[in-house]
Structure formats: structure tokens, C-alpha cells
Amino acid sequence: MPRTQPDQQVPDLKLNLAGGGSFDLSGETPDNFVMVVFYRGLHCPMCKKFLTTLNTLAQDYTDIGVSIIAASMNDEAIATQTRKDWGLNNLRIAYGLTEDVAVKWDLYISSSIKEGEADVFCEPGFFLVRPDGRLFLANITNMPWGRPDLHEILQKIPFALERNYPARGVKT
């Protein structure tokens, strides 16, 4: 059974940020959600596409009460390079995600299959977490593709909030 259950507390997440500072999920105070994006790393062109799109939408998400963190198992130097090379000036980029924490978030773990990939890295995960730490939405995939459409999510969050839409996947 997955550890990240809808409407239940998500695992702790405390990481350092490229460019300085730190992130502690328990200290986040968004109006509506914290968007937690786990990405494969600098080696992944699909991650670049996803995060650069998210970077262009970051203010729109902020405007609807969503704070954003993107995290990988990359080290500080690679996370800093990712932020710079991909132009992610509107996103907080966290680094140093451990395999243990990634598994607690139900992320798939992969080993390198080609040159240029990190030896070990997490596969993508996308989560919307309520300010009290309960999971609202989870999208976990074992491939670089299969991620949610960021434009659609941006449209659906206000819809869900206006209708007091509950976290789905909870049998009552």
C-alpha cells in the first residue's frame, strides 16, 4: 500500500535550496497548496521541459495561492547548474533528496542506463499538499513522461477550491 494516501499527512520534506536557504514543508504557509515536484535531474530533457513550463507559470500559481518547490537527488553543484542552465529563476530548486525520503513519497528509483545520467535518481512525482500537510493530489510515474498538464492543473485548482472538492481516492 502506498505511503502517500489522499487526505492523510505526507512525509516530512526538508531540503537545501540551490542559491542558498532551505525548504521545510512543515513551515510552508500557502493560501491553498504547496506544489511539490520531484524531478529526475539535470540529465533529463523531459524534466527541463516540465520545469521550464512551470517556471513560466509560477506567478500564476502564486496568484491562486500555491507555493512551489522542485526537488531532485542531485547535489548542490548540479542543482545550481540546473537552475542556471534551465533559467529557473521563478522556482525554488531543492537538492539532496535522499533515496529513503524519495521512497517515503512513493517515488520510483532508477539506476543509470546511459552515459550522462546520475547513478541513482528518483522518477517524477507531482503532489499538491494542503497547508496542514494533507495530500490533495498525487501523480507518480515511473517514466520521464506521464506528468500532469500544468496549464490544466492551473485551471482546475480554482474549480476544486470553489466547489470544496475533496481529495479523491478516499473511500468513505
N, C-alpha and C positions, 0 to 999 in steps of 0.2 A: 504494500500500500504506500502511495506517495506520502512524503512528509509534509508537503505544502498542500494543505487542504483548504478549499474555499471557506471563507468566513472564519478561519482559525488564524492564530498567530503565525507569522512567518518566522524563519530562523533569524538570529542576530546577524547583522552585517556591519562590520566596522573595517574601513579600509583607508589607506592614504590616497591623496589625490595628486595627479601629475600637476606640477606647478606649485605645489605646497598645500598644506592644510590636510584635513581629514574629513571623512564621512562616517556618521554613525546613524544608522536607520532609526534607532530609537529616539534620536534627538531631532528628527525632521518634523516640521510643523506646517505642511501644506494645507491649503483650504480643503482639498479633496483627495488627492492621491500622491503617493511617491511612485514614479515610474522607475523600476529597477530593470535595467537592460544588461544582460550578461552577453558579452561578445567573445568570439574565438581569439582574436588578437590581430596584431599588425599584419600578419601574413595573409589575412582573409579579405579578398576583394568584395565579397558579399557583405561583410561587416562594414567595410568602408562605405559602400553604397547605402546601407541601412543607417549608419550613424551620420553620414553627411546629410541625408534627408532629414533625420531627426534634428540635426543642428539647425537646419533652415526653419524648422517648425517649433523650435524650443520656446520662443516668445509666445507663440500661440498656445502652447501647453501651459506656460506660466500664467497666461491670461485667464485660463479656465481652472486655475488652482492646482496645477500638477507640477511638482518638482521632479527633476530628472537626475539619475545617476547611471553612468555606463561603467561597467567593471569587467576586467579580464584577469587572467592568471599571469599576464605579462609583468615584468619587473618595472621599476621606476623609469629606467632609461628608455625602454621600448614604449611604455605608456606615454612618456613625454614626446617621443618621436611621433607616435600615432596622433596625438593631439595636434602637433605642429604640422606634420605632413598632410593630414586629412583636413586641416583647417577647422577643427572642432572648438572654436573659441566661445561658443554658446553652451557648451556642455561641461559638466564635471566628469573627468575621466579618472576612475579609480584603478588601482593596480594592486597586485599581490594577493589576489583571491587564491586561497588555498584549495587544494583538491577536496579536503574534508568539508569545508564550508560549501563548496560547489555541490557536493553530493547531498548535503543537508537541504539545499534548494532544489533537489531532484534533477540537477543538470547532468547531461551525459558527458562522459570524459573520454577524450580521444587521444591516441598517440600519433605522432607524425607518420605520414605515409609518403611525404616528398620533401625534397630539399626546400628550405626556407620556412617550413612550419616549425612552431615550437615543439619541443619533445613531447610535452603533455599539455593539453588545453581543454577548457570546457566548451561544449557546444552551446548554441544560443538559447537564451531564456529571456522572456519578457513578462514582467509582473506589474500589476497595479496594486499597490498596498494602501489601505486606508490609513489615515493619520494615527489611529490607535494600534496599527501593526497587523490588522487582519487582512487576509488575502481577498481581493476582489476579482482579479483576473490573472490567469496564468497561461502562457503559451511557451511550451518547452519543445524543442525539436532536436533531433539527432543529426541533422544535416545543416549545411550553411544556409540553405534556403528554407522556406516554410515559416517565415516570420510574419507577424501581422502587418497589415497595411496601415502605416502611420497616419495617413490622411483620414482613413475610415475611423480609426480609433479616436482621432481628434474630434470627429463629428459625433461619435457615439457616446463619449463621456458626458456631454451636457444632456443628451437624451436620457441616459441612465440616471443621472442625478435628478433631473426634473421629475422623473417618474418613481423616484426612490427604488430603483431597480435593485433587487437583491443579488448577492453573489450566487451564481448558478453552480450546480454540481453538488448541492446540499439537499439531501432527501429529508423532508420534514414529516 
